[in-house]
Amino acid sequence: MDFSFDLKRTANASAWRLLPNGWDFVAFPLIICVIAMAAIGFHQTLAPMSTLKTQVISLDPSNLPEYAMRTTLRMLAAMVASLTFTLIYGTLAAKSRRAGLVLVPILDILQSVPVLGYISFTVTFFLALFPGRVLGAELAAIFAIFTSQAWNMTFSFYQSLRTVPRDLDEVSRGFHLTGWQRFWKLEVPFSMPGLIWNMMMSMSGGWFFVVASEAITVGNNTITLPGIGAYLAQAISDKNMHAIGWVILAMTVVILAYDQFLFRPLVAWADKFRMETTSSGNAPESWLLDLIRRTRLIHRLLVPMGWIFANAARVPMRLPAFDRVRFAIPQREKSSRVGDIVWGILVILLTVYVVYRVVAYVRTGVTLDEVGHVLVLGLITLLRVALLIAMSSLIWVPLGVLIGLRPALAEKIQPLAQFLAAFPANLLFPVFVIVIVRFHLNPDIWLSPLIVLGTQWYILFNVIAGASSYPNDYREAATNFGIRGWQWWRRAMLPGIFPYYVTGAITASGGAWNASIVAEFVQWGDTKVVAHGLGSYIAQTTAAGDFPKIILGIAVMSLFVTLFNRLLWRPMYAYAESKLRLD
């Protein structure tokens, strides 16, 4: 046998596998464009702060591609930060019983605090962290967008960790997987479909706050960052309808771009994590994912990275944050009760101290009559939010199931839903103001749709996630047993999507409270339309600069959101965990 010939043939085959094929030449320009865009954006963040004063926002449409690139990079950076926060915070809240007693209520409060309220507390910090550099203002803008993205992603991941099927959990323990291994091999894959759809919603929801994050006010100085949000703010200020039309077109292009290049590949990739024993007939597809799989050189370059991540997930580490401790020894149960008592006392003392500080500050400019008035306004907004969430649920739950069960339809609806979720509600302010004033309509009724206009999509996206991850073998079993109509909804589909719906309803209601601040107090030019409610109270006191009343309004809003979640949504969560798990 000619061994030299075989060795030469093997060497030639190895060399041939390292050569790019035709698909590589298609994929390489896309990768180079992404790297170049990131490099240009990073270079611009290192520029001196003085460059922002010379870069006046121009309404020339030729500037929109650069503005779109800057805004997209900020939103992607905020998305990376939100995903990191979600994995850490959601894991601690779901796996640590004591931490969950504190972290979950804090999450309820954080999603109820107005996003714009974070800016005043964080801008000064980031500007001082990088003095004289654009990077400080960029980080402040990214943080503001982060606060509009992180909470619903965290709720989704928390819900998934709490509803992992018991049989899969027992199998993982039967294989003696450590908490770290179980986290990456079972819990993260199980949560992936819902998490990706919530990432889409977070990306779209961030558009609402891009305007505020790119026009930052510090004292008497206003720092304007180049971007679509700053362009839109300038167009609204100048009442330039042509520029607003160009903004809508630019947003459409950007949304289609990150749908095709980011979320559609993620949805197609995450389909392999569906919990079922039979394959789905219509799996979601992505041309970009197919392109990467057909490449030769790029695919081989990605193999080492996949090998590193796969082996990192197999490391048998034992970390308290990833392991649920089960006490089987009486002495440990006793020490656990003592620890719970000590922990509860510490939490109560901290809560009392925070409440005392808030009350002491609010008392300097607020009377008891004012507190009673604000509580009544809170009840009005509560009624408005509850009715709107109920109406949105009746509309979007059936449509979400219809879309989620049909991947081909979901691919067509996905970019449209992202655009509608990203459409800034303030673009509709002039329409509402003109119609209400022209026909003398009641603002308490006709301003209400603005509250849920941007938040109703949380329900739709989460229901789509629940329906798309519903096991195909369960659907086949329902068909074989002839389960149809209302019985199919009550026995099969609603229990399967219920945990996802609760997550969407929680984030939608929290977002609705937040949106009430801009929806109950609408202004276009010199015309103002005000509805009765807690949101308009916060908006008016913020405009007046009355900080004790601002703190009072935010505190009352946080109280209502927390009680609403504790009395309604948390019992639903507990019911989903105990009764509706797909075991």
C-alpha positions in Angstrom: 0.0 0.0 0.0 1.3 3.5 -0.9 1.1 5.2 2.5 2.7 8.4 1.0 -0.2 8.7 -1.4 -2.8 8.3 1.3 -1.0 10.9 3.5 -0.9 13.3 0.6 -4.6 12.8 -0.2 -5.5 13.3 3.5 -3.4 16.5 3.6 -5.0 17.8 0.4 -8.5 17.0 1.8 -7.7 18.9 5.0 -6.4 21.9 3.0 -9.5 21.8 0.8 -11.8 22.0 3.8 -10.0 25.2 4.9 -10.6 26.9 1.6 -13.7 29.1 1.4 -16.6 28.0 -0.8 -19.2 30.2 -2.6 -21.3 30.7 0.5 -18.3 32.0 2.4 -17.9 34.8 -0.2 -21.6 35.7 0.4 -21.3 35.6 4.2 -17.9 37.4 4.6 -19.2 40.9 3.5 -22.0 40.6 6.0 -19.5 39.8 8.8 -17.1 42.6 7.7 -20.0 45.1 7.7 -21.0 44.2 11.3 -17.4 44.5 12.5 -16.9 47.8 10.7 -20.2 49.2 12.1 -19.1 48.2 15.7 -15.6 49.7 15.2 -16.9 53.0 13.9 -19.4 53.2 16.7 -16.8 52.5 19.3 -14.4 55.0 17.8 -17.1 57.7 18.0 -17.8 57.1 21.7 -14.1 58.0 22.5 -14.5 61.4 20.9 -14.4 64.6 23.1 -17.7 65.8 24.5 -17.2 69.1 22.6 -17.9 67.3 19.3 -21.6 66.9 20.4 -21.9 70.7 20.5 -20.7 71.1 16.9 -22.8 68.2 15.6 -26.2 69.8 15.3 -29.0 67.4 14.5 -29.9 67.9 10.9 -33.3 66.9 9.4 -31.6 66.1 6.1 -32.7 62.5 5.3 -29.2 61.7 4.1 -28.0 61.7 7.7 -30.5 59.0 8.7 -28.3 56.0 7.8 -25.6 57.2 10.3 -28.2 58.1 12.9 -29.8 54.6 12.5 -26.4 52.9 12.9 -25.7 54.8 16.2 -29.2 54.1 17.6 -29.0 50.4 16.6 -25.6 50.0 18.3 -27.0 51.6 21.5 -30.0 49.2 21.5 -27.8 46.2 20.9 -25.4 47.2 23.7 -28.4 47.6 26.0 -29.7 44.2 24.9 -26.4 42.5 25.8 -26.5 44.2 29.2 -30.2 43.2 29.7 -29.4 39.5 28.8 -26.5 39.4 31.3 -28.8 41.0 34.0 -31.6 38.5 33.2 -29.4 35.4 33.6 -28.0 36.6 36.9 -31.0 38.3 38.5 -33.6 35.8 37.3 -31.5 32.8 38.5 -31.1 34.3 42.0 -34.8 35.2 42.2 -35.9 31.7 41.1 -33.5 29.5 42.9 -32.9 31.3 46.2 -36.0 31.4 48.3 -34.8 34.1 50.6 -33.4 36.2 47.8 -36.7 35.8 45.9 -38.6 37.3 48.7 -36.7 40.6 48.1 -35.7 40.4 44.4 -39.2 39.7 43.0 -40.9 42.7 44.7 -37.9 44.9 43.7 -38.4 43.8 40.1 -42.1 44.8 40.4 -41.1 48.2 41.7 -38.4 48.7 39.1 -40.8 48.1 36.2 -43.2 50.6 37.7 -40.7 53.4 38.2 -40.8 55.7 35.2 -37.9 55.0 32.8 -37.3 58.7 32.4 -36.8 59.0 36.2 -33.7 56.8 36.0 -31.9 59.3 33.7 -31.7 62.1 36.3 -30.0 59.8 38.7 -27.6 58.1 36.3 -26.5 60.8 33.8 -24.4 62.6 36.3 -22.7 59.4 37.4 -21.8 58.2 33.9 -20.6 61.7 32.9 -18.4 61.9 36.0 -17.1 58.4 35.2 -15.8 59.4 31.8 -15.3 63.2 32.0 -15.0 65.1 28.8 -15.8 62.0 26.7 -18.9 61.1 24.6 -18.6 57.6 26.2 -20.2 58.9 29.5 -23.3 60.2 27.6 -23.4 57.1 25.5 -23.5 54.9 28.6 -26.2 57.0 30.2 -28.3 56.5 27.0 -27.6 52.8 26.9 -28.6 52.5 30.6 -31.9 54.3 29.9 -32.7 51.9 27.1 -31.6 49.0 29.3 -34.2 49.9 31.9 -36.9 49.6 29.2 -35.6 46.2 28.1 -34.5 44.2 31.1 -37.6 43.7 33.3 -39.8 41.7 30.9 -36.8 39.5 29.9 -36.1 38.8 33.6 -39.7 38.0 34.3 -39.8 35.6 31.3 -36.6 33.8 32.4 -37.8 33.7 36.0 -41.1 32.1 34.9 -39.3 29.5 32.8 -37.0 28.5 35.7 -40.0 28.1 38.0 -41.9 25.9 35.5 -39.3 23.5 34.3 -41.0 20.1 33.9 -40.5 17.9 36.9 -39.7 14.8 34.9 -36.9 16.6 33.1 -35.6 17.9 36.4 -35.6 14.4 37.9 -33.8 13.0 34.9 -31.1 15.7 35.2 -30.7 14.8 38.9 -30.7 11.1 38.0 -27.6 11.8 35.8 -26.1 13.6 38.8 -25.7 16.8 37.0 -24.5 19.7 39.1 -26.5 22.9 39.3 -24.1 24.6 36.8 -24.6 21.7 34.3 -28.3 21.6 34.8 -28.6 25.3 34.3 -26.9 25.2 30.9 -28.2 21.8 29.7 -31.8 22.0 30.9 -33.0 25.3 32.3 -31.5 27.8 29.8 -32.6 25.7 26.7 -36.1 25.3 28.2 -36.4 29.1 28.7 -34.9 30.0 25.3 -38.1 30.2 23.2 -39.9 32.6 25.6 -36.7 34.5 26.3 -36.1 35.2 22.5 -39.6 36.5 22.0 -39.3 38.7 25.0 -35.9 40.0 23.6 -37.9 41.0 20.4 -40.4 42.8 22.5 -37.6 44.5 24.5 -35.9 45.6 21.4 -39.1 47.1 20.0 -40.2 48.6 23.3 -36.8 50.4 23.6 -37.8 52.6 20.7 -40.3 54.4 22.8 -37.5 55.7 25.1 -34.9 56.3 22.4 -36.1 59.9 22.1 -35.5 60.6 25.8 -32.2 58.7 26.0 -30.6 60.5 23.1 -31.6 64.0 24.3 -30.2 64.1 27.9 -30.6 67.2 30.1 -28.2 67.8 33.0 -29.0 71.0 34.9 -29.2 73.7 32.3 -27.3 71.8 29.7 -28.8 69.5 27.1 -26.6 66.7 25.6 -27.9 65.5 22.2 -26.5 62.3 20.8 -26.8 61.6 17.1 -29.5 59.1 16.5 -33.0 58.4 15.2 -34.5 59.5 18.6 -32.7 62.8 18.5 -33.8 63.2 14.8 -37.5 62.4 15.8 -37.3 64.9 18.7 -36.1 67.6 16.4 -38.8 66.8 13.8 -41.5 67.0 16.5 -40.1 70.3 17.8 -40.1 71.8 14.3 -43.5 70.1 13.5 -41.9 68.8 10.3 -44.2 66.1 9.1 -41.9 65.2 6.2 -39.1 64.4 8.6 -41.4 62.3 10.7 -42.3 60.3 7.6 -38.5 59.7 7.0 -38.2 58.6 10.6 -40.9 56.0 10.2 -39.2 54.7 7.0 -35.8 54.5 8.7 -37.4 52.6 11.7 -39.0 50.2 9.3 -35.7 49.4 7.6 -33.9 49.0 10.9 -36.5 46.7 12.3 -36.5 44.6 9.2 -32.7 44.4 9.4 -32.4 43.2 12.9 -35.4 40.9 12.4 -33.6 39.2 9.5 -30.1 39.3 10.8 -30.7 38.6 14.6 -34.1 37.4 15.7 -35.2 35.2 12.9 -32.0 33.2 13.1 -32.4 33.0 16.9 -36.0 31.7 16.5 -35.0 29.1 14.0 -32.0 28.0 16.1 -34.1 27.8 19.3 -36.7 25.5 17.7 -34.4 22.6 18.6 -35.1 23.3 22.3 -38.8 22.5 21.9 -39.9 20.0 24.6 -41.4 17.2 22.5 -40.8 13.7 21.3 -42.1 14.2 17.8 -40.8 16.7 15.3 -42.8 19.7 14.2 -44.1 19.6 10.7 -43.4 23.3 10.0 -40.2 24.3 11.7 -39.2 28.1 11.5 -36.6 28.9 9.0 -33.9 31.5 8.5 -32.0 32.2 5.3 -29.1 33.6 7.3 -28.8 30.5 9.5 -28.9 28.3 6.4 -26.2 30.5 4.9 -23.9 30.1 7.8 -24.4 26.4 7.9 -23.5 26.0 4.2 -20.3 28.0 4.5 -17.1 26.0 4.8 -14.4 28.2 6.3 -16.7 30.3 8.5 -18.4 27.2 9.8 -15.0 25.6 10.7 -13.9 28.8 12.4 -17.1 28.7 14.5 -16.5 25.1 15.6 -13.8 25.9 18.2 -16.1 28.5 19.8 -18.9 26.0 20.0 -16.6 23.5 21.5 -15.5 25.9 24.2 -19.0 26.8 25.2 -20.1 23.1 25.2 -17.2 22.1 27.5 -17.8 25.1 29.8 -21.4 23.9 30.3 -20.1 20.4 31.2 -17.7 21.6 33.9 -19.0 19.9 37.2 -19.0 23.1 39.3 -21.2 23.3 42.3 -22.4 26.9 43.0 -25.0 27.8 45.6 -26.7 30.1 43.1 -27.4 27.2 40.7 -28.3 24.5 43.2 -31.6 24.2 45.0 -30.9 23.2 48.5 -33.2 20.5 49.9 -33.2 20.1 53.6 -33.8 16.5 54.7 -32.1 16.6 58.1 -34.2 18.1 61.0 -31.2 20.1 62.3 -30.9 21.7 58.9 -34.6 22.4 58.8 -34.4 24.1 62.2 -31.4 26.2 61.1 -33.3 27.1 58.0 -36.2 28.4 60.0 -33.9 30.5 62.1 -32.2 31.9 59.0 -35.6 32.7 57.5 -36.6 34.6 60.7 -33.3 36.6 60.7 -33.6 37.3 57.0 -37.2 38.4 57.4 -36.3 40.8 60.2 -33.5 42.3 58.2 -35.8 42.8 55.2 -38.5 44.4 57.4 -36.1 46.7 59.0 -34.7 47.8 55.7 -38.2 48.4 54.3 -39.2 50.4 57.4 -36.1 52.5 57.0 -36.7 53.2 53.3 -40.4 54.1 54.0 -39.3 56.4 56.8 -36.9 58.2 54.6 -39.5 58.6 51.8 -42.2 59.8 54.3 -39.7 62.3 55.9 -38.8 63.8 52.5 -42.4 63.9 51.2 -43.7 65.6 54.4 -41.7 68.7 53.6 -44.0 69.6 50.7 -47.1 67.4 50.9 -50.1 67.4 53.2 -52.3 64.5 54.2 -55.1 65.8 51.9 -52.6 65.6 49.0 -51.8 62.0 49.9 -55.5 61.1 49.9 -55.9 62.8 46.5 -53.0 61.0 45.0 -54.4 57.6 46.3 -57.7 58.4 44.6 -55.8 59.2 41.3 -54.0 55.9 41.7 -57.3 54.0 41.9 -58.5 55.8 38.7 -55.3 54.7 36.8 -55.6 51.2 38.3 -59.1 50.9 36.9 -58.0 52.2 33.5 -55.0 49.8 33.4 -57.0 46.7 34.5 -59.7 47.3 31.9 -57.2 47.8 29.1 -55.2 44.7 30.0 -58.4 42.6 30.1 -59.5 44.0 26.7 -56.0 43.4 25.2 -56.0 39.8 26.6 -59.3 39.0 24.9 -57.9 40.2 21.6 -54.3 39.0 21.6 -54.5 35.6 23.3 -56.5 33.9 20.5 -54.4 35.7 17.8 -51.2 34.9 19.6 -52.1 31.2 19.7 -53.1 31.3 16.0 -49.7 32.8 15.1 -47.6 30.7 17.4 -49.0 27.4 16.2 -48.1 28.3 12.6 -44.4 29.0 12.1 -44.9 30.1 8.5 -47.5 32.6 9.6 -45.2 33.7 12.5 -42.4 34.5 10.1 -44.7 36.9 8.2 -46.2 38.5 11.2 -43.0 38.8 13.2 -41.5 41.9 11.5 -45.0 43.6 11.4 -45.5 42.9 15.2 -42.1 44.3 15.9 -42.8 47.4 14.0 -46.1 48.0 15.7 -44.5 47.4 19.1 -41.7 49.8 18.2 -44.0 52.5 16.8 -43.6 55.5 19.3 -46.9 56.5 20.8 -45.9 60.1 20.8 -46.2 60.2 17.0 -49.9 59.8 17.6 -50.2 62.6 20.1 -51.2 65.3 17.5 -53.9 63.0 16.1 -55.4 62.4 19.6 -55.2 66.1 20.6 -56.7 67.4 17.4 -59.6 64.9 17.5 -60.3 65.3 21.2 -60.3 69.1 21.0 -62.2 69.2 17.7 -65.1 67.0 18.8 -65.0 67.9 22.6 -64.4 64.3 23.6 -63.8 63.1 27.2 -60.0 62.8 27.7 -60.5 60.3 30.5 -61.8 57.9 27.9 -60.1 58.8 24.6 -56.6 59.1 26.0 -56.8 55.7 27.5 -55.8 53.7 24.3 -52.4 55.5 24.4 -51.7 53.7 27.7 -51.9 50.2 26.2 -50.8 51.1 22.7 -47.2 50.1 23.3 -47.6 47.6 26.1 -50.3 45.3 24.7 -47.6 43.7 22.6 -46.1 42.1 25.7 -49.2 39.9 25.9 -49.0 39.0 22.1 -45.3 38.2 22.1 -45.5 36.0 25.2 -48.5 34.1 24.0 -46.8 33.5 20.7 -43.8 32.2 22.6 -46.0 29.9 24.6 -47.9 28.6 21.6 -44.7 28.1 19.5 -43.0 26.1 22.3 -46.2 24.0 23.0 -45.1 20.3 22.5 -46.2 18.9 19.1 -47.0 15.5 20.6 -49.5 17.2 23.0 -51.2 18.7 19.9 -51.3 15.3 18.2 -52.7 13.6 21.3 -55.5 16.2 21.4 -56.3 15.6 17.8 -56.3 11.8 18.2 -58.7 12.1 21.2 -61.0 14.4 19.2 -60.6 17.3 21.5 -62.0 20.4 19.8 -63.6 23.8 20.3 -63.8 25.2 23.8 -62.7 21.9 25.3 -59.5 22.2 23.3 -58.9 25.7 24.6 -59.8 24.8 28.2 -58.0 21.4 28.5 -55.1 21.8 26.1 -54.0 25.2 24.9 -54.8 27.6 27.8 -53.0 25.5 30.4 -50.0 25.3 28.1 -49.7 29.0 27.4 -50.9 30.2 30.9 -47.4 30.8 32.4 -46.3 32.7 29.3 -49.5 34.8 29.4 -49.0 35.7 33.1 -45.5 36.9 32.3 -46.8 39.0 29.4 -49.7 40.4 31.5 -47.3 41.4 34.4 -44.9 43.2 32.1 -47.9 44.7 30.1 -49.5 46.1 33.3 -46.2 47.4 34.6 -45.5 49.1 31.2 -49.1 50.5 31.2 -48.5 52.2 34.5 -45.3 53.6 33.1 -46.9 54.7 29.9 -49.7 56.5 31.8 -47.3 59.3 32.6 -47.1 60.3 29.0 -50.5 59.1 27.9 -52.6 61.0 30.5 -50.9 64.3 29.9 -50.6 64.9 26.1 -49.3 68.1 24.5 -49.0 69.2 20.9 -47.7 72.7 20.5 -49.5 74.9 22.9 -52.5 72.6 23.2 -52.7 70.4 26.3 -55.1 67.5 27.0 -55.2 66.1 30.5 -56.9 63.0 31.9 -57.5 62.3 35.6 -55.0 59.8 36.9 -51.8 59.2 38.7 -49.8 59.4 35.4 -50.9 62.9 34.7 -50.2 63.9 38.3 -46.6 62.7 38.0 -46.2 64.4 34.6 -47.5 67.7 35.8 -45.5 67.8 39.0 -42.4 66.8 37.0 -42.9 69.7 34.7 -43.3 72.0 37.7 -40.2 70.6 39.4 -42.0 69.8 42.6 -39.8 66.9 43.9 -41.7 66.0 47.1 -44.9 65.5 45.0 -42.9 63.6 42.3 -41.5 61.2 44.9 -45.1 60.8 46.4 -46.5 60.0 42.9 -43.7 57.5 42.1 -44.1 55.9 45.6 -47.8 55.5 45.3 -47.4 54.1 41.7 -44.9 51.6 43.0 -47.2 50.6 45.9 -50.2 50.0 43.5 -48.1 48.0 41.1 -46.6 45.8 43.9 -50.0 45.2 45.5 -51.6 44.5 42.1 -48.9 41.9 41.3 -49.0 40.4 44.8 -52.8 40.0 44.9 -53.4 39.0 41.3 -50.4 38.0 39.2 -48.3 36.2 41.9 -51.2 33.8 42.8 -51.5 33.1 39.1 -47.8 32.4 38.9 -48.1 30.0 41.9 -51.1 28.2 40.2 -49.1 27.8 37.0 -46.1 26.4 38.8 -48.1 23.9 40.8 -50.9 22.9 38.4 -50.0 23.7 34.9 -46.5 22.5 34.4 -45.9 20.4 31.2 -44.8 17.3 33.1 
